[in-house]
Amino acid sequence: MKRRNLLLPIFAACTLLGSCQFESFDKRCAREAEEYTEQHCPLRIDPCTVLDSMKYEANSRTLQYYYTLEGLLDSVNVLTPEVVEGFKQQLKNDIVNSVQLRKYKEERINFNYIYKSKNSGATALDIKFAPADYESSDTQAK
């Protein structure tokens, strides 16, 4: 009986200390985005696109990707409404079909893609997807 009473406080203390180390989903997302940025960015995606950083904003539950456009894509003449619409559709398809983003989609977070011009520094594109955008496509794709 005494041995059992001795183990209970030790078990309770271990449980309490162990539970303090768990991160919330939002904190984990923020940490992972920061770590990814530190380890991989800037990351050249293609000849005209560089991923500068990622950030997770817990208040809005939004994973944000910051890109720089260079070369051919760094022109308002190239980014016509048709090109932008095709680009949005491709990003949406990428979210819907991404296995890597599954945990984020299950948590129903928002995705925001911000593209800045290398020449002017101005925002060329700011594309946002809410759960309703990618979930409706996800059910249609099945």
MIDOSE-1310 file (N, C-alpha, C; in nm, 2 decimals, decimal comma, always signed):
residues 142
mkrr	+0,08/-0,12/+0,00/+0,00/+0,00/+0,00/+0,09/+0,13/+0,00; +0,19/+0,13/+0,08/+0,28/+0,24/+0,09/+0,35/+0,27/-0,05; +0,39/+0,16/-0,11/+0,46/+0,17/-0,24/+0,37/+0,23/-0,34; +0,24/+0,19/-0,34/+0,14/+0,25/-0,43/+0,12/+0,40/-0,41
nlll	+0,12/+0,44/-0,28/+0,10/+0,58/-0,25/+0,23/+0,66/-0,29; +0,34/+0,60/-0,29/+0,46/+0,67/-0,33/+0,47/+0,69/-0,48; +0,42/+0,59/-0,55/+0,42/+0,60/-0,70/+0,32/+0,70/-0,75; +0,21/+0,72/-0,69/+0,11/+0,81/-0,74/+0,16/+0,95/-0,75
pifa	+0,23/+1,01/-0,65/+0,28/+1,15/-0,67/+0,39/+1,16/-0,78; +0,47/+1,05/-0,79/+0,57/+1,05/-0,90/+0,51/+1,05/-1,03; +0,41/+0,96/-1,05/+0,33/+0,95/-1,18/+0,26/+1,08/-1,21; +0,20/+1,15/-1,11/+0,13/+1,27/-1,13/+0,23/+1,38/-1,17
actl	+0,35/+1,39/-1,11/+0,45/+1,49/-1,14/+0,50/+1,47/-1,28; +0,53/+1,34/-1,32/+0,57/+1,31/-1,46/+0,47/+1,35/-1,56; +0,34/+1,32/-1,53/+0,24/+1,35/-1,62/+0,22/+1,50/-1,64; +0,23/+1,57/-1,53/+0,22/+1,72/-1,53/+0,34/+1,78/-1,61
lgsc	+0,46/+1,73/-1,58/+0,58/+1,79/-1,66/+0,57/+1,75/-1,80; +0,53/+1,63/-1,83/+0,52/+1,59/-1,97/+0,41/+1,67/-2,05; +0,30/+1,70/-1,99/+0,20/+1,77/-2,05/+0,24/+1,92/-2,08; +0,33/+1,97/-2,01/+0,37/+2,11/-2,03/+0,45/+2,12/-2,16
qfes	+0,51/+2,01/-2,21/+0,59/+2,01/-2,33/+0,51/+2,01/-2,46; +0,38/+1,98/-2,45/+0,30/+1,97/-2,57/+0,27/+2,11/-2,62; +0,28/+2,12/-2,75/+0,25/+2,25/-2,82/+0,11/+2,24/-2,87; +0,04/+2,35/-2,88/-0,08/+2,36/-2,95/-0,06/+2,35/-3,10
fdkr	-0,16/+2,32/-3,17/-0,14/+2,31/-3,32/-0,09/+2,45/-3,37; -0,15/+2,56/-3,33/-0,11/+2,69/-3,38/+0,04/+2,72/-3,34; +0,08/+2,69/-3,22/+0,22/+2,72/-3,19/+0,31/+2,63/-3,27; +0,27/+2,50/-3,29/+0,36/+2,42/-3,37/+0,37/+2,47/-3,51
care	+0,26/+2,51/-3,57/+0,26/+2,57/-3,71/+0,36/+2,69/-3,72; +0,35/+2,78/-3,62/+0,43/+2,89/-3,62/+0,58/+2,85/-3,61; +0,61/+2,76/-3,52/+0,75/+2,71/-3,50/+0,80/+2,65/-3,63; +0,72/+2,56/-3,69/+0,76/+2,49/-3,81/+0,78/+2,58/-3,93
aeey	+0,70/+2,68/-3,94/+0,71/+2,78/-4,05/+0,84/+2,86/-4,03; +0,87/+2,90/-3,91/+0,99/+2,97/-3,88/+1,12/+2,88/-3,91; +1,11/+2,76/-3,86/+1,22/+2,67/-3,88/+1,25/+2,64/-4,03; +1,14/+2,62/-4,11/+1,15/+2,60/-4,25/+1,22/+2,72/-4,32
teqh	+1,17/+2,84/-4,28/+1,23/+2,96/-4,34/+1,38/+2,97/-4,31; +1,42/+2,94/-4,18/+1,56/+2,95/-4,14/+1,64/+2,85/-4,22; +1,59/+2,73/-4,24/+1,67/+2,62/-4,30/+1,67/+2,62/-4,45; +1,56/+2,67/-4,51/+1,55/+2,65/-4,66/+1,54/+2,78/-4,74
cplr	+1,51/+2,89/-4,68/+1,48/+3,01/-4,76/+1,61/+3,10/-4,76; +1,63/+3,17/-4,87/+1,55/+3,17/-4,99/+1,56/+3,05/-5,07; +1,45/+3,00/-5,13/+1,45/+2,88/-5,21/+1,40/+2,91/-5,35; +1,48/+2,88/-5,44/+1,44/+2,90/-5,58/+1,34/+2,79/-5,62
idpc	+1,22/+2,83/-5,66/+1,12/+2,74/-5,71/+1,13/+2,71/-5,86; +1,16/+2,82/-5,93/+1,18/+2,81/-6,08/+1,26/+2,93/-6,12; +1,29/+2,95/-6,25/+1,37/+3,06/-6,29/+1,31/+3,20/-6,25; +1,18/+3,21/-6,23/+1,12/+3,34/-6,20/+1,06/+3,35/-6,06
tvld	+1,07/+3,25/-5,98/+1,01/+3,25/-5,85/+1,10/+3,21/-5,74; +1,11/+3,29/-5,63/+1,19/+3,25/-5,51/+1,10/+3,26/-5,39; +1,10/+3,15/-5,31/+1,03/+3,15/-5,18/+1,12/+3,22/-5,08; +1,07/+3,33/-5,03/+1,15/+3,41/-4,94/+1,13/+3,36/-4,79
smky	+1,01/+3,33/-4,76/+0,98/+3,29/-4,62/+0,84/+3,24/-4,61; +0,82/+3,18/-4,49/+0,68/+3,13/-4,45/+0,65/+3,18/-4,31; +0,53/+3,20/-4,29/+0,49/+3,25/-4,16/+0,35/+3,20/-4,13; +0,33/+3,16/-4,00/+0,19/+3,12/-3,96/+0,14/+3,22/-3,86
eans	+0,02/+3,28/-3,89/-0,04/+3,37/-3,80/-0,16/+3,30/-3,73; -0,14/+3,28/-3,60/-0,23/+3,21/-3,52/-0,37/+3,28/-3,51; -0,37/+3,41/-3,50/-0,49/+3,49/-3,49/-0,59/+3,46/-3,60; -0,54/+3,46/-3,72/-0,62/+3,43/-3,84/-0,62/+3,29/-3,89
rtlq	-0,53/+3,21/-3,82/-0,51/+3,07/-3,86/-0,47/+3,06/-4,01; -0,37/+3,14/-4,04/-0,33/+3,15/-4,18/-0,18/+3,11/-4,20; -0,15/+3,02/-4,29/-0,02/+2,99/-4,33/+0,01/+3,08/-4,45; +0,12/+3,16/-4,44/+0,15/+3,26/-4,54/+0,28/+3,22/-4,61
yyyt	+0,28/+3,23/-4,74/+0,40/+3,21/-4,82/+0,44/+3,34/-4,88; +0,56/+3,38/-4,87/+0,61/+3,51/-4,93/+0,71/+3,47/-5,04; +0,68/+3,52/-5,16/+0,76/+3,49/-5,28/+0,81/+3,62/-5,34; +0,91/+3,61/-5,42/+0,96/+3,72/-5,50/+0,95/+3,67/-5,65
legl	+0,90/+3,76/-5,73/+0,89/+3,73/-5,88/+1,01/+3,80/-5,95; +1,07/+3,73/-6,04/+1,19/+3,78/-6,11/+1,17/+3,76/-6,26; +1,25/+3,82/-6,33/+1,26/+3,79/-6,48/+1,13/+3,81/-6,55; +1,09/+3,71/-6,63/+0,97/+3,72/-6,71/+0,84/+3,75/-6,63
ldsv	+0,83/+3,69/-6,52/+0,71/+3,71/-6,44/+0,70/+3,84/-6,36; +0,81/+3,91/-6,36/+0,82/+4,04/-6,29/+0,77/+4,15/-6,38; +0,65/+4,13/-6,44/+0,60/+4,23/-6,53/+0,45/+4,23/-6,53; +0,39/+4,35/-6,52/+0,24/+4,36/-6,52/+0,19/+4,32/-6,65
nvlt	+0,27/+4,32/-6,76/+0,22/+4,28/-6,89/+0,20/+4,13/-6,90; +0,27/+4,06/-6,82/+0,26/+3,91/-6,82/+0,15/+3,86/-6,73; +0,13/+3,93/-6,62/+0,03/+3,89/-6,53/-0,11/+3,94/-6,57; -0,16/+3,89/-6,68/-0,29/+3,93/-6,72/-0,40/+3,86/-6,64
pevv	-0,52/+3,90/-6,64/-0,63/+3,84/-6,56/-0,64/+3,69/-6,59; -0,62/+3,65/-6,72/-0,63/+3,51/-6,75/-0,52/+3,43/-6,69; -0,40/+3,48/-6,69/-0,28/+3,42/-6,63/-0,30/+3,40/-6,48; -0,34/+3,51/-6,42/-0,36/+3,51/-6,28/-0,47/+3,41/-6,24
egfk	-0,58/+3,40/-6,31/-0,68/+3,30/-6,29/-0,63/+3,16/-6,30; -0,55/+3,13/-6,40/-0,49/+3,00/-6,42/-0,40/+2,97/-6,30; -0,33/+3,07/-6,26/-0,23/+3,05/-6,15/-0,31/+3,02/-6,02; -0,42/+3,09/-6,00/-0,50/+3,07/-5,88/-0,55/+2,92/-5,88
qqlk	-0,60/+2,88/-5,99/-0,65/+2,74/-6,00/-0,54/+2,64/-5,98; -0,42/+2,67/-6,03/-0,31/+2,57/-6,00/-0,28/+2,57/-5,85; -0,27/+2,68/-5,79/-0,24/+2,68/-5,64/-0,35/+2,61/-5,57; -0,48/+2,63/-5,60/-0,59/+2,56/-5,54/-0,57/+2,41/-5,56
ndiv	-0,54/+2,37/-5,68/-0,52/+2,22/-5,70/-0,41/+2,17/-5,62; -0,30/+2,25/-5,61/-0,19/+2,21/-5,53/-0,23/+2,18/-5,38; -0,31/+2,27/-5,33/-0,36/+2,26/-5,19/-0,44/+2,13/-5,18; -0,54/+2,12/-5,27/-0,63/+2,01/-5,26/-0,56/+1,87/-5,27
nsvq	-0,46/+1,86/-5,36/-0,39/+1,74/-5,38/-0,26/+1,72/-5,29; -0,23/+1,81/-5,21/-0,11/+1,80/-5,13/-0,12/+1,71/-5,01; -0,04/+1,61/-5,00/-0,03/+1,52/-4,89/+0,04/+1,60/-4,77; +0,14/+1,68/-4,80/+0,22/+1,75/-4,70/+0,13/+1,85/-4,62
lrky	+0,02/+1,90/-4,69/-0,06/+2,00/-4,62/-0,18/+1,94/-4,55; -0,19/+1,80/-4,55/-0,31/+1,74/-4,49/-0,34/+1,78/-4,35; -0,24/+1,79/-4,26/-0,27/+1,82/-4,13/-0,32/+1,97/-4,12; -0,28/+2,05/-4,21/-0,33/+2,19/-4,21/-0,47/+2,20/-4,26
keer	-0,50/+2,12/-4,36/-0,63/+2,11/-4,42/-0,73/+2,05/-4,32; -0,69/+1,95/-4,24/-0,77/+1,89/-4,14/-0,81/+1,99/-4,03; -0,72/+2,08/-4,00/-0,74/+2,19/-3,90/-0,81/+2,31/-3,96; -0,84/+2,30/-4,09/-0,92/+2,40/-4,16/-0,85/+2,54/-4,16
infn	-0,72/+2,55/-4,18/-0,65/+2,68/-4,18/-0,67/+2,74/-4,32; -0,63/+2,87/-4,32/-0,63/+2,95/-4,44/-0,49/+2,94/-4,50; -0,48/+2,96/-4,63/-0,35/+2,97/-4,70/-0,35/+3,10/-4,78; -0,23/+3,17/-4,77/-0,21/+3,30/-4,83/-0,08/+3,30/-4,90
yiyk	-0,09/+3,33/-5,03/+0,03/+3,34/-5,12/+0,06/+3,48/-5,16; +0,17/+3,54/-5,12/+0,20/+3,68/-5,15/+0,32/+3,68/-5,24; +0,30/+3,74/-5,35/+0,41/+3,75/-5,45/+0,45/+3,90/-5,47; +0,58/+3,93/-5,45/+0,62/+4,07/-5,47/+0,72/+4,08/-5,59
skns	+0,71/+4,19/-5,65/+0,80/+4,22/-5,76/+0,95/+4,25/-5,71; +1,04/+4,18/-5,77/+1,18/+4,21/-5,74/+1,22/+4,35/-5,78; +1,17/+4,40/-5,89/+1,21/+4,53/-5,94/+1,15/+4,64/-5,86; +1,02/+4,64/-5,83/+0,95/+4,75/-5,76/+0,93/+4,73/-5,61
gata	+0,93/+4,60/-5,57/+0,90/+4,57/-5,43/+0,75/+4,57/-5,40; +0,67/+4,60/-5,50/+0,53/+4,61/-5,48/+0,47/+4,47/-5,48; +0,35/+4,45/-5,42/+0,28/+4,32/-5,42/+0,22/+4,30/-5,56; +0,26/+4,20/-5,63/+0,21/+4,17/-5,76/+0,08/+4,08/-5,75
ldik	+0,08/+3,99/-5,66/-0,03/+3,90/-5,63/-0,05/+3,87/-5,49; -0,17/+3,86/-5,44/-0,20/+3,83/-5,30/-0,32/+3,73/-5,31; -0,30/+3,60/-5,30/-0,40/+3,50/-5,33/-0,43/+3,43/-5,20; -0,56/+3,42/-5,16/-0,60/+3,36/-5,03/-0,70/+3,25/-5,06
fapa	-0,68/+3,14/-4,98/-0,77/+3,03/-4,98/-0,82/+3,00/-4,84; -0,95/+3,00/-4,83/-1,02/+2,96/-4,70/-1,06/+2,81/-4,71; -1,09/+2,75/-4,60/-1,13/+2,61/-4,61/-1,24/+2,58/-4,71; -1,34/+2,67/-4,72/-1,45/+2,65/-4,82/-1,39/+2,64/-4,96
dyes	-1,28/+2,71/-4,99/-1,23/+2,70/-5,12/-1,17/+2,57/-5,16; -1,09/+2,51/-5,06/-1,02/+2,39/-5,09/-1,10/+2,26/-5,05; -1,19/+2,27/-4,96/-1,27/+2,16/-4,92/-1,38/+2,12/-5,03; -1,43/+2,23/-5,09/-1,53/+2,20/-5,19/-1,47/+2,13/-5,31
sdtq	-1,34/+2,17/-5,35/-1,27/+2,10/-5,45/-1,23/+1,96/-5,41; -1,19/+1,94/-5,28/-1,15/+1,81/-5,23/-1,26/+1,71/-5,25; -1,38/+1,75/-5,22/-1,49/+1,65/-5,22/-1,53/+1,62/-5,37; -1,51/+1,72/-5,46/-1,54/+1,70/-5,60/-1,43/+1,61/-5,66
ak	-1,31/+1,62/-5,61/-1,20/+1,54/-5,67/-1,22/+1,39/-5,64; -1,29/+1,36/-5,53/-1,30/+1,21/-5,49/-1,40/+1,14/-5,57
